[in-house]
Amino acid sequence: MNIDHIEFSNILVAFGLTLFAGLATGIGSAMAFFAKKTNTKFLSLALGFSAGVMIYVSFVEIFIKAKDNLIESYDEVLGTWITVASFFGGMLLIAIIDKFIPSAENPHEMEKIEDMTEEKRKKSNHLMRMGLFTALAIGIHNFPEGLATFTAALTDPNLGIAIAVAIAIHNIPEGIAVSVPVYFATGSRRKAFRLSFLSGLAEPIGAIVGYLVLMPFLSPTMFGIIFAGVAGIMVFISLDELLPAAQKYGEHHLSIYGLFAGMVVMALSLLMFL
């Protein structure tokens, strides 16, 4: 695709995929309301799968595309250096965001539905605060994820679909993390779902802001820098959040099986479009 002539239809598809990924927090909310026990094996496999997709596509597809664009803009040596610097810059960005989110409110400190004991339920003010801060943390955290999904989908819709699905899977536990404490604090499924829903909107908002700010400057050079940064963001999310969460939810081997399956599915999907 010529990034100098991106069609409006591609923008709509990219935004739609980002919206889908963000609102997957609602699936986590529904699981929290209607399940008496967290399906840890399913979540462990799903999170491992999501990590596999994101790691594979970051190194095999996104990083390579970024490098090609930057080499085209400069030369092989300088273009490669800028690609690597942008990759680690993306990792640094998401690491800084995580650093400023207190661990108690971090959306990746996983909640289990059955862990909400009667004693915890009585502490409604604490639970409500936990739910509100978790929603805020998710909103901040999902902002660069929205930009990542949007950018990938804008340049390659097939790649965007894979990334959107992976991020949607990883947003399911975030929906649980928001809705469980709010639900037990208020007794209202509607309030809990609404807060979870709003936190998921950070991803499409990230896409809109990214589009408005960056599109006027979207040259092969800018695209290469953004794409390399996106690869760094997704690798960091996978290694720092998805795999540890998958292992916490279930058995170690299940998360690795999910990781392997995610890589295989992503590899096959890319081979189909050669």
C-alpha positions as CSV (number, residue, x, y, z in Angstrom):
1,M,0.0,0.0,0.0
2,N,1.2,3.5,-0.8
3,I,1.1,5.3,2.5
4,D,0.9,8.6,0.7
5,H,-2.5,7.7,-0.7
6,I,-4.4,5.9,2.1
7,E,-8.1,5.5,1.2
8,F,-10.9,6.5,3.5
9,S,-12.2,2.9,3.5
10,N,-8.9,1.7,4.9
11,I,-9.2,4.3,7.7
12,L,-12.7,3.1,8.6
13,V,-11.5,-0.5,8.6
14,A,-8.6,0.4,10.8
15,F,-10.8,2.3,13.2
16,G,-13.4,-0.5,13.3
17,L,-10.7,-3.1,14.2
18,T,-9.4,-0.8,17.0
19,L,-12.9,-0.3,18.4
20,F,-13.4,-4.1,18.4
21,A,-10.2,-4.7,20.2
22,G,-10.9,-2.1,22.8
23,L,-14.5,-3.1,23.6
24,A,-13.4,-6.7,24.2
25,T,-13.2,-5.6,27.8
26,G,-17.0,-6.1,27.7
27,I,-16.5,-9.8,27.3
28,G,-14.5,-9.9,30.5
29,S,-17.3,-8.0,32.2
30,A,-19.9,-10.6,31.0
31,M,-17.7,-13.4,32.3
32,A,-17.4,-11.8,35.7
33,F,-21.2,-11.4,36.0
34,F,-22.4,-14.7,34.7
35,A,-19.6,-17.1,35.8
36,K,-19.2,-18.3,39.4
37,K,-15.6,-19.4,38.7
38,T,-12.9,-18.1,36.4
39,N,-12.1,-20.5,33.6
40,T,-8.3,-20.3,34.3
41,K,-7.3,-22.9,31.7
42,F,-9.2,-21.0,28.9
43,L,-7.7,-17.7,29.9
44,S,-4.2,-19.2,30.2
45,L,-4.3,-20.6,26.7
46,A,-5.9,-17.5,25.3
47,L,-3.4,-15.1,26.8
48,G,-0.5,-17.4,25.7
49,F,-2.1,-17.4,22.2
50,S,-2.3,-13.7,22.1
51,A,1.3,-13.3,23.2
52,G,2.4,-15.8,20.5
53,V,0.6,-13.8,17.8
54,M,2.0,-10.5,18.9
55,I,5.6,-11.7,19.4
56,Y,5.7,-13.5,16.0
57,V,4.1,-10.7,14.0
58,S,6.3,-8.0,15.7
59,F,9.6,-9.7,14.8
60,V,8.7,-11.4,11.5
61,E,6.4,-8.7,9.9
62,I,6.2,-5.3,11.6
63,F,9.9,-4.9,12.4
64,I,10.9,-5.9,8.9
65,K,8.4,-3.5,7.3
66,A,9.7,-0.7,9.5
67,K,13.3,-1.5,8.6
68,D,12.5,-1.5,4.8
69,N,10.8,1.9,5.0
70,L,13.7,3.4,7.0
71,I,16.3,2.0,4.7
72,E,14.4,3.4,1.8
73,S,14.5,6.8,3.4
74,Y,18.1,6.7,4.5
75,D,20.7,4.0,3.8
76,E,21.0,0.5,5.1
77,V,23.2,1.3,8.1
78,L,21.4,4.4,9.3
79,G,18.0,2.9,8.5
80,T,18.7,-0.2,10.6
81,W,20.0,1.8,13.5
82,I,16.9,4.0,13.5
83,T,14.7,0.9,13.4
84,V,16.4,-0.7,16.3
85,A,16.3,2.6,18.3
86,S,12.6,3.0,17.6
87,F,11.9,-0.6,18.6
88,F,13.5,-0.1,22.0
89,G,11.9,3.3,22.2
90,G,8.5,1.7,22.0
91,M,9.4,-0.8,24.8
92,L,10.6,2.1,26.9
93,L,7.4,4.1,26.3
94,I,5.1,1.2,27.5
95,A,7.5,0.5,30.4
96,I,7.3,4.1,31.6
97,I,3.5,3.9,31.4
98,D,3.5,0.7,33.5
99,K,5.9,2.3,36.0
100,F,3.5,5.1,36.8
101,I,0.5,2.7,37.4
102,P,0.5,1.5,41.0
103,S,0.6,-2.3,41.2
104,A,-2.7,-2.5,43.1
105,E,-4.5,-0.8,40.3
106,N,-2.5,-2.3,37.4
107,P,-4.9,-4.0,35.0
108,H,-2.6,-6.9,34.7
109,E,-2.7,-7.8,38.4
110,M,-5.3,-10.4,37.6
111,E,-8.6,-10.8,39.5
112,K,-10.4,-14.1,39.8
113,I,-14.2,-14.1,40.2
114,E,-14.1,-16.6,43.1
115,D,-11.5,-14.5,45.0
116,M,-14.1,-11.9,46.0
117,T,-14.8,-13.2,49.5
118,E,-17.5,-11.8,51.8
119,E,-14.9,-10.0,53.7
120,K,-13.7,-8.2,50.5
121,R,-17.3,-7.5,49.5
122,K,-17.9,-5.6,52.7
123,K,-15.1,-3.2,51.9
124,S,-17.2,-1.4,49.3
125,N,-15.3,1.9,49.3
126,H,-12.0,0.2,48.8
127,L,-13.4,-2.0,46.0
128,M,-15.0,1.0,44.2
129,R,-11.7,2.9,44.4
130,M,-9.9,-0.2,43.1
131,G,-12.3,-0.5,40.2
132,L,-12.1,3.2,39.3
133,F,-8.3,3.3,39.4
134,T,-8.1,0.0,37.4
135,A,-10.4,1.5,34.7
136,L,-8.2,4.6,34.6
137,A,-5.0,2.5,34.5
138,I,-6.5,0.5,31.6
139,G,-7.5,3.7,29.8
140,I,-3.9,5.0,30.0
141,H,-2.4,1.7,29.1
142,N,-4.7,1.0,26.1
143,F,-4.0,4.3,24.5
144,P,-0.7,3.2,22.8
145,E,-2.3,-0.2,22.1
146,G,-5.0,1.6,20.1
147,L,-2.4,3.4,18.1
148,A,-0.6,0.1,17.4
149,T,-3.7,-1.6,16.2
150,F,-4.8,1.3,14.1
151,T,-1.4,1.8,12.4
152,A,-1.0,-1.8,11.5
153,A,-4.6,-2.1,10.1
154,L,-4.1,1.2,8.2
155,T,-1.2,-0.2,6.2
156,D,-2.2,-3.8,6.0
157,P,-5.8,-4.8,6.9
158,N,-5.0,-8.5,7.1
159,L,-2.2,-7.8,9.6
160,G,-4.5,-5.4,11.5
161,I,-7.1,-8.2,11.9
162,A,-4.6,-10.5,13.5
163,I,-3.3,-7.8,15.9
164,A,-6.9,-6.7,16.8
165,V,-7.8,-10.3,17.7
166,A,-4.7,-10.7,19.8
167,I,-5.3,-7.5,21.7
168,A,-9.0,-8.2,22.1
169,I,-8.1,-11.5,23.8
170,H,-5.7,-9.8,26.1
171,N,-8.4,-7.2,27.0
172,I,-10.8,-9.9,28.3
173,P,-9.0,-10.2,31.7
174,E,-8.8,-6.4,31.9
175,G,-12.6,-6.3,31.7
176,I,-12.7,-8.8,34.7
177,A,-10.2,-6.6,36.6
178,V,-12.5,-3.5,36.3
179,S,-15.9,-5.1,36.6
180,V,-15.4,-7.5,39.5
181,P,-14.5,-5.0,42.2
182,V,-17.1,-2.4,41.0
183,Y,-19.8,-5.1,40.8
184,F,-19.2,-6.3,44.4
185,A,-18.9,-2.7,45.6
186,T,-22.2,-1.5,44.1
187,G,-24.2,-4.6,43.4
188,S,-24.9,-3.1,39.9
189,R,-24.0,-5.0,36.8
190,R,-24.9,-1.9,34.8
191,K,-22.4,0.3,36.6
192,A,-19.6,-2.3,36.4
193,F,-20.2,-2.9,32.7
194,R,-20.4,0.8,31.9
195,L,-17.0,1.5,33.6
196,S,-15.4,-1.5,31.8
197,F,-16.9,-0.3,28.5
198,L,-15.6,3.2,28.9
199,S,-12.1,2.0,29.8
200,G,-12.0,0.0,26.6
201,L,-12.8,3.2,24.6
202,A,-9.3,4.4,25.2
203,E,-8.1,2.2,22.3
204,P,-10.2,3.8,19.6
205,I,-9.5,7.2,21.2
206,G,-5.8,6.5,20.9
207,A,-6.4,5.6,17.2
208,I,-8.2,8.9,16.6
209,V,-5.6,11.0,18.3
210,G,-2.8,9.2,16.6
211,Y,-4.5,9.7,13.2
212,L,-5.1,13.4,13.7
213,V,-1.7,14.1,15.1
214,L,0.5,11.8,12.9
215,M,-1.3,11.6,9.6
216,P,-0.2,15.0,8.3
217,F,3.4,13.8,8.8
218,L,3.0,10.2,7.7
219,S,5.9,9.7,5.3
220,P,7.9,6.5,4.9
221,T,10.3,7.7,7.5
222,M,7.5,8.5,10.1
223,F,5.8,5.2,9.3
224,G,9.0,3.2,9.8
225,I,9.6,4.8,13.2
226,I,6.0,4.3,14.3
227,F,5.9,0.7,13.1
228,A,9.2,-0.2,14.9
229,G,7.9,1.4,18.0
230,V,4.6,-0.6,17.7
231,A,6.7,-3.8,17.5
232,G,8.5,-2.8,20.7
233,I,5.2,-2.0,22.5
234,M,3.7,-5.4,21.5
235,V,6.8,-7.4,22.5
236,F,6.9,-5.7,25.9
237,I,3.2,-6.3,26.5
238,S,3.6,-10.0,25.6
239,L,6.7,-10.6,27.8
240,D,5.9,-8.4,30.8
241,E,2.1,-8.9,31.0
242,L,0.5,-11.6,28.8
243,L,2.8,-14.5,29.6
244,P,3.1,-13.8,33.3
245,A,-0.7,-13.4,33.5
246,A,-1.2,-16.6,31.5
247,Q,1.1,-18.5,33.9
248,K,-0.7,-17.0,36.9
249,Y,-4.1,-18.1,35.7
250,G,-3.2,-21.6,34.7
251,E,-0.4,-24.2,34.3
252,H,3.0,-23.1,32.9
253,H,2.7,-25.6,30.0
254,L,-0.8,-24.3,28.9
255,S,0.6,-20.8,28.4
256,I,3.5,-22.1,26.3
257,Y,1.1,-24.3,24.3
258,G,-1.0,-21.2,23.7
259,L,2.1,-19.2,22.7
260,F,3.2,-21.9,20.2
261,A,-0.4,-22.1,18.7
262,G,-0.5,-18.3,18.4
263,M,2.8,-18.2,16.5
264,V,1.7,-21.1,14.2
265,V,-1.7,-19.4,13.4
266,M,0.0,-16.1,12.8
267,A,2.7,-17.7,10.5
268,L,0.0,-19.6,8.5
269,S,-2.1,-16.5,8.1
270,L,0.9,-14.5,6.8
271,L,1.8,-17.3,4.4
272,M,-1.7,-17.3,3.0
273,F,-1.2,-13.8,1.7
274,L,2.2,-14.1,0.1
